[in-house]
Amino acid sequence: MLQLIVATVLFLVMMFGIGFILNMLLKTTWFPIYVFIIVLVPLYIWQTWDESKSFVGNFTAFTIVDLIPVIGALVGAYVSGWAIRALRRGGYKMF
């Protein structure tokens, strides 16, 4: 249980940091969420795909322990976009 909490917080902080830097460099707000959903989630599914299972069997193999860190990373990507948007509304031009 402790490893799950540490992994979730770690993924949240990593995605926040990566998303914040991407938002500053590319001047986009929600780009990290799009990258996460379009690139990272399918990449994770492809990596864990088992040819001996059926299509539905591969998706039912994911447990809540697999999904909680992913949700934490998605929250980190969202919070980075929210933070950049709040900074821009506050008048900071470099963000």
C-alpha positions as CSV (number, residue, x, y, z in Angstrom):
1,M,0.0,0.0,0.0
2,L,2.9,2.4,0.8
3,Q,4.4,1.7,-2.6
4,L,1.1,2.6,-4.3
5,I,1.0,5.9,-2.5
6,V,4.6,6.7,-3.2
7,A,4.2,5.8,-6.9
8,T,1.1,7.9,-7.3
9,V,2.6,11.0,-5.7
10,L,5.8,10.4,-7.8
11,F,3.9,10.2,-11.1
12,L,1.8,13.2,-10.1
13,V,4.8,15.4,-9.4
14,M,6.7,14.1,-12.5
15,M,3.8,14.9,-14.8
16,F,3.3,18.3,-13.2
17,G,7.0,19.1,-13.7
18,I,7.2,17.9,-17.3
19,G,3.8,19.5,-18.1
20,F,4.9,22.8,-16.6
21,I,8.1,22.9,-18.6
22,L,6.3,21.9,-21.8
23,N,3.7,24.6,-21.2
24,M,6.4,27.2,-20.8
25,L,8.4,26.1,-23.8
26,L,5.6,25.5,-26.2
27,K,3.2,28.2,-24.9
28,T,0.3,25.8,-24.8
29,T,-2.0,25.1,-21.9
30,W,-3.4,21.6,-22.2
31,F,-0.7,20.0,-24.4
32,P,0.6,17.6,-21.7
33,I,-2.9,16.1,-21.2
34,Y,-3.2,15.5,-24.9
35,V,0.3,13.9,-25.0
36,F,-0.6,11.8,-22.0
37,I,-3.8,10.5,-23.4
38,I,-2.7,10.1,-27.1
39,V,0.8,8.8,-26.5
40,L,1.5,7.5,-23.0
41,V,-1.6,5.5,-22.3
42,P,-1.6,3.5,-25.6
43,L,2.1,3.0,-25.2
44,Y,1.5,1.5,-21.7
45,I,-1.3,-0.7,-23.1
46,W,0.9,-1.9,-25.9
47,Q,3.8,-2.7,-23.5
48,T,1.6,-4.8,-21.3
49,W,-0.3,-6.5,-24.1
50,D,-0.4,-10.3,-23.9
51,E,-1.0,-12.2,-27.2
52,S,-2.3,-15.3,-25.4
53,K,-5.3,-13.3,-24.0
54,S,-8.3,-12.1,-25.9
55,F,-8.9,-8.4,-26.6
56,V,-11.2,-8.0,-23.6
57,G,-9.0,-10.2,-21.5
58,N,-6.1,-7.7,-21.9
59,F,-8.2,-4.8,-20.7
60,T,-9.7,-6.7,-17.8
61,A,-6.2,-7.7,-16.6
62,F,-5.7,-4.1,-15.4
63,T,-6.4,-3.8,-11.7
64,I,-7.0,-0.7,-9.5
65,V,-3.3,-0.9,-8.5
66,D,-2.4,-0.3,-12.2
67,L,-4.9,2.5,-12.7
68,I,-4.3,4.7,-9.6
69,P,-0.8,5.9,-10.6
70,V,-2.1,6.6,-14.1
71,I,-4.9,8.7,-12.7
72,G,-2.3,10.4,-10.4
73,A,-0.2,11.3,-13.5
74,L,-3.2,12.6,-15.3
75,V,-4.1,14.8,-12.4
76,G,-0.5,16.1,-12.4
77,A,-0.8,17.0,-16.1
78,Y,-4.1,18.7,-15.5
79,V,-2.7,20.7,-12.5
80,S,0.2,21.9,-14.6
81,G,-2.2,23.3,-17.2
82,W,-4.3,24.9,-14.5
83,A,-1.2,26.4,-12.9
84,I,0.1,27.9,-16.2
85,R,-3.4,29.2,-17.0
86,A,-3.6,30.9,-13.5
87,L,-0.1,32.4,-14.0
88,R,-1.1,33.8,-17.4
89,R,-4.3,35.3,-16.0
90,G,-2.2,36.8,-13.3
91,G,-0.3,38.8,-15.8
92,Y,2.9,36.8,-16.2
93,K,3.9,37.0,-19.8
94,M,6.7,34.4,-19.8
95,F,4.3,31.6,-19.1
